[in-house]
Amino acid sequence: MQADSKPLTKADFEALARFRFGIRRYLRFSEQTVRGHGLTPQQYQLLLALKGFPGREWATMSEVAERLQLRHHSAGELVNRAQSQGLVQRLPHPDDARSVRVELTEDGQHALARLSSLHRDELRRMEEALTLPHWSEPS
């Protein structure tokens, strides 16, 4: 806490707790939904990271690791498992022969579209619970 910060109020703690509860509830929904469709939460995150990569729909292994906050080795294992399920494919990088690009397959596209639609609907239902808290202004 900064020296000039006002201490948190009871309302601040309630807002933090409500927001944290909303995040955990959403993550639980996501985990259960994804597993119910035969994927792991990490595989869903991989598919979403690829489709949602800024400016393109593929990523290098290093970019996958960064987006998912994984070590390069762990990201490689995740991509291997997703590739064995037909969800992603590795292709030569267009500009760097030392690197490969990872992109969704048609099956991966379909799985992601189905799951993301369910996630969007849940986020709409949870909009109030996931609204950022409004903080008391420091005096």
Order of alpha helices (4+ residues) and beta strands (2+ residues): alpha-alpha-beta-alpha-alpha-beta-beta-alpha
